[in-house]
Amino acid sequence: MELLALAEQEGPWERHLISIDILDGLKNQREFNLSEIVNDVEYVKLETNDSCLLGDYCQAIVTPSHIICKQFRPSEDILIFDRKGKFLNHVGRSGQGPGEYVGISYLAVNPLLPEIIIADNTLNRLSRFSFSGSLINEVSTKELFGESIAGLCFDESGNIHILLQRPMEEVTRFALIRTLDYSLKVIGEFMYISTLTED
């Protein structure tokens, strides 16, 4: 969905689109060694103790200095480890107050600063945290956008790109993609849609 939305939008990323013929690729299946597609493999054993046990399903994001684990079960949680696997801290916590989340809908890591952005569509909230786990700031997505978030990512400049869910009600010139700066203020809008029909 996110890839499709960005592919339809005219912009500077057009030159990065890659076309892959999947059916043609299926005709040429072959076995290959891992060394044909990677230069190096790094094995990091994550610390395990009562405060940092991971469940059976988690997403890991690796940066040059940290490993961020978003745990899905038994509860949603974000844990920060260093690159040697030492547990450092949790980010936010379960709840409905400031710096808390009910469900982590989307998560992205800033490429320039040790920061994480979390979208919680249950609380209609976008929250920015430091790697130390402290809340930097947060905004109401309903007040800011009027719709829930369908995806988010940082670009190489540290700006945040938000893909919004398509509105259910009739709209004119609704921007599906919004760009936010560090302070979570909208600085750009793209991919306008209208759902009103002319009589």
N, C-alpha and C positions, 0 to 999 in steps of 0.2 A: 504494500500500500504506500509506504513512504517513498520507495524507489519510484513507483509509478507516478506519484504526485510530482516528484521533482523532475522526472523525465518529461512530463507534459509542460512544465514551466520553461519559458525561454529565459536564458540567463547565462552567466559565465561558466556554469558547470556543464553546459552542453558538450564541450570538447572532451569531457571525461567519460561520456557514456560508452559502454562497450556492448557490442552485439554478440550473443553466443547462440550458435545453432545447436540446440540440445539434441535434436533428432539425428543430425549428422554425427555428433559426438558419440551417440549410442552405437553407431555402426563400427566405431573404432575403439571399442573397449579393450583395455589391456591392464595387466598388473604392473605396478611400478614400486620402486623403493622410496621410502620417505626422503632419503638423501637427494632424490631428483627434484624435490620441490621445496626443501628447506635447507638452510645452511647450518643450523644449530638447534639443539633441543636442550631446554633447561628444565630440570626437575627440582621443584621446591616443595618440601614437606611442611605443611602448615601446622603451627603449634595447636595442640588440643588440650584444653582444660575446661573446667566447669563454666567459664565465662565466654568461651569461644568455640563451642562444639558446633559443627555444621551438620545440617540435616541431610536427607538423601537427595536433595535437588537444589543446586545453587548456580548462579551465574557469576563468572569471574571476569573482572576487567583488570588487565595488567598494564601498569605505567612503568616508566624507568625506575621509580623509587618505591612503588607500593603495589599491593594486590588488594583489590576491592572485591569482596564477596557479597552478593545480594542473595540472601537465603530465602527460599520460598516456603519450605516446610521444615519443622513443625510450625514455625511462625515466620512472618516476614521480618527480616532484620538485615542490617548492613554492617559488615565487619571489615576493619582495615588491618592488613598485615604489612610488614616491610617485605622487601624482596628476598630476605633470607627465611621468611615464613613466621617471624615472631609476631604474635598478636599485639596490636597497638590499642585499639579501642573500637567501640560501636559508634555508629552515626545515627543520631536521633533515637527515637524509641516509639513503641506502639502507644497510641493514645490519640486524643483529639485536640490537645492544647498546642501552643506554639512549639515548633521544633519536633512535633510528633506526627505520625502517619498511621492511617488505618490500613491502607493498601498502597504498595509502591507500584503505580501503573507504569512508569518509565523512569529510567535513571541514566544519567550521562556524566562523564568526567571531563572537567576543563583541561585542555591540552597545555595551557600556559600556567595555571595556578593550581595548587593542591585543593581543589574544590569539587564538590559533587552537587548536581542539581537533581531534585526528585519531584516528579509529578504524581500527585495523589488525586485521582479522579473521584474517589469516594468523598473526600473532604473538599474537592475543588480547590486544590492548593498547589502552588509551585514553591518549593523551598530550596534554598541554597545553603550548603553546609561546608565547613572546612574539613580537611582530612582528620583534624583532631576531634571532630564530632560536634563542634559548636555550630549553632544556627547563625548564619550571617544575615539573611533576610528572607522573607517570604511574602507572596502575594496571593490574592484570591483569583483563580482562573475564571470564575464566573463573572467577576467584576471587570477583569482585564480584557477577556476575550468574548464572554457570553456563551462559550461552548467548552466542552471537555477536550483534553489533549489526546491526540491520536499518535503522537510520536515527538521525540525531541533529540537534538544533537548539538554539539558545539562545532564551530568551524575553527580553522587554524588561527584565527584572530581572537578566539575566546568569546565570540558572540554566540548566542543561543538561538537556534532555529526551532520553532514550534510548528508542528503540523496539527491543525485542529480538526475535530470531527465535523462532518458536513451538517449544517443546521437542519433541523426537522421542520421548522417553520419557514415561511417565505422570506427571502432576503434579496436585497439588491447590493451588488458589489461587496460581497463578504470575502475578506482575505483569508484563505485557508492556511497560508503560511505567514507567520509573524517572526520577526527577528528582534531579539532583546539584547540589551547591553548588560554589563556586570551588575548594575543595580536593579535588574529585572524591569526596565522600562522599554516599551516598544520603540524601536528605531527604524523599522521597515516592515512593509506588508507586500505580499506577492500572491499570485494565483487567485485572482478575484473570480467569484462565481455569483450568479444570480439565479434564483429559482422562480421568480415571478414570470408569469406568461402574459403576453399581450392579448387583449380581447379583440 
